[in-house]
Amino acid sequence: MSNPDISFDGVQLYAGAQAAVKELNDLQTVPGVTFELEYIPAATVPASNATSSVFATVASDWYSSTLLIDAVKSNTLGNFSVIGSRNLLDTSYDNTSRSIIAMRQPLSSEYLMILHNALSSELTRSTAFVAVTRNAIDLSVFTSTLASLGLPAPMKILLPSGPADAALVLNAWSSGDPNNGNYVPTCGVFFTTQPDAAGILETMYTDSRFNMSQMRFYVVGPAAEGVWNATTLSPALRTAPFTNVRFITGFPDPESPTTPLALRYRSSLTSWLSNMSALPTDMTTKPLIRGPTYAGFEGYIAVRSLGEVLALMPDINQTLFLQSLYRRRFLWLNDLTVGPFADRCLVASTTGLSCFCNVGMTTFQIGRISPTTGLQVRVPYASYYDPNVAVLTLPLDQCFLSSSNLKFPLTFAMWYDTMQVAMKAMSYNYNADTTRNIFASATSMPAIMLPKTNESLMAFEDRLYATRRPVVIIGNMFPSIHHHLLNMFVSPTTKYEDAPLSVATQYSRYTWLMKPFLAELVHTVALHVADYYATRQPPVIFVASDNAVGYRVAVQSLHTVQFAVEDGGATNITDIAVMRRQLSAAVEVAKGGRNVLFFVSTVTASVAVNAVNAAAAMTAALEGTAAGSAVFAHLTLAIATDQNNLNTAKFQMANRSALPYFPIFFGSYLYPFWEPGNVNMAAAAAIMNGSTQAVLESMSVHASYMLFTLFTTAAEQSTIQPPTSTSITDHLYEQSFLTAAGVTIGPIY
């Protein structure tokens, strides 16, 4: 408590520990034993008399824990137990630390959880980090893990002794990382104290060089303490600089309305607060929060764990306590599992426990700063983020989080809103299978990264590559690219024809056009029409289009299959009356018993709507008449257009069964998801559970399903791990012909 930078959590730890002590005594958890909690000032910890009269220490703060662990490591305390300490160094978790019973994971594990979240969260997706730290902090795990993923090391900003100078830090930050093209890192990680982190972020909030809404910040260890309230801003903005701050915790949500242990903690805390005596003087410099906090819950769990072990011991002494703890392996506090603890390698074990483990919490969760109180709170689950990126639980055979626990990111940068919704749902479904070694995510890029004023497209791509580095880009942001990035160019509108071929570059192989041109859709329909009429009377063909190019490509394709066009042209068929007149001309021929093909060629949604509505009106007028029987037997309607236009036409109809009497042909580059019983439609619908039928039949859902299947399969089959844009591209070209969700792709070369 002597260091004001870490005193706030110390007060809450004390309150939680006292609440547990009162509970243990009230319930007589250990018959004949009364628990007492004594405050030991940090300055007296090294002295032998500080620990000679107590059974164990619990819930020590960062500074006191360091002193206690040094004493344990020097063997001056014998079998004295340090329970629930906050350990700055990984050496507190090695096999010489048997009497150090930690509840928290090592800080190196927190670093890895940060990377799991930052690299794969669709809300963060950053590959350029700045580490604000001091010399004593070891970042080797953080740096080496980034290197193993082929990503740049973090830019380091070292703070001098004493308070941090926010202006100097931000000047260095805004200058960019000299080892990463001088691009400004989009993600900050604070390996320092809370006043340092809070002061820097508060200053950044009013610094026009930074767009904090498109950045993410993580605080680790001592930096995650305290109340986060800005002191230089208006009361309405006191927590605004910390909106995108995240921290790592291994403890359950202390405010959970359903978790039994959290309910018990709050009840015990309330009971202690109602009868509490005066706090030690050292603890009056920081506020005592009269409610649940993560630090308070931590102190409560540490003392409860001590009590649970003692309750089952026939005799109580310090040596037997450690033996009993490691012999039991696990503790259960209500429904919370603490452990496993191990101090030797098990022989012929079926559990695969590690040979040494002295840490209790094995689940990692992402927390945030409350916008109302400035305190640490859990991140509430919502559909806008993948729960698997916010929570990670270790398997039984692991004590600590290691880089091997992190899955390889397969990141989709989305510039296509409707596809992003579907790709995100598919990512969540994919990640739910915890046996996979790949973690997929689909990020709506406009939410986290926009071109700067007057920034060229090439410069924007450079910045994207340096700071976000997606594996796959989907959308129409980049017609071509000049980095090793898989670029699925999807235009929001259908073009009439392909552009003339241009000279290929070394990056041309990375850009794929993923939307057919009208000429391709027209020719697909024309080929099918030729097959359809191969054994029938050749049709009289009417071509309708609202554009001369649309009319020309239709006539050319029909001529290719040796069909003459009887009538038609480019007219204003965006006017429903014009569309009806043209269709009526075709119907009159069909009434005479001749086969008729009414061929609509358009990229315009309203034209597709008019064609369907005109056909529906004609059907209603002729239904049940002799003329109608002749028309329905001889008329075929073909609509070559973007399939989204057909969906628009279909779902605007009040009666979707109004066209049952004659064939309607259309072109599609996807599997026939509109057919009853289609297996891919069933799979996509299961993933998009709760979506409307209009959404389920949209092209964006099924294009997403096809692309997601293509790339996840390629990433899994590629021999290079982690998968990169290049390794996936190489794998796809090696196959030449591909099949994804029933769609044949290729040949590609």
Secondary structure, 3 states (H helix, E strand, C coil): CCCHHHHHHHHHHHHHHHHHHHHHHHCCCCCCCCCCCCCCCHHHCCCCHHHHCCCEEECCCHHHHHHHHHHHHCCCCCCCEEECCCCCCHHHHCCCCCCEEECCCCHHHHHHHHHHHHHHCCCCCCCCEEEEECCCCCCHHHHHHHHHCCCCCCEEEECCCCCCCHHHHHHHHHCCECCCCCECCCEEEEECCHHHHHHHHHHHHCCCCCCHHHCEEEECHHHHCCCCCCCCCCHHHCCHHHCCEEEEECCCCCCCCCCHHHHHHHHHHHHHHHHCCCCCHHHHCCCCCCCCCHHHHHHHHHHHHHHHHHHCCCCCCHHHHHHHHHHHCCEEECCEEECCCECCCCCCCCCCCCCCECECCCEEEEEEECCCCCCEEECCCCCCCCHHHHEEECCCCCCCCCHHHCCEEEEEEEECHHHHHHHHHHHHHHHCCCCCCEEEEEEEHHHCCCCCCCCCHHHHHHHHHHHCCCCEEEECCCCCCCCCCEEEECCCCCCCCCCCCCCCCCCHHHEEECCCCHHHHHHHHHHHHHHHCCCCCCCEEEEEECCHHHHHHHHHHHHHCCCCCCEEEECCCCCHHHHHHHHHHHHHHHHCCCCEEEEEECCCHHHHHHHHHHHHHHHHHHCCCHHHHHHHHHEEEEEECCHHHHHHHHHCCCCCCCCCCCCEEECCCCCCCCCCCCHHHHHHHHHCCCCCHHHHCCHHHHHHHHHHHHHHHHHHHCCCCCCCHHHHHHHHHHHCCEEECCEEECCCC
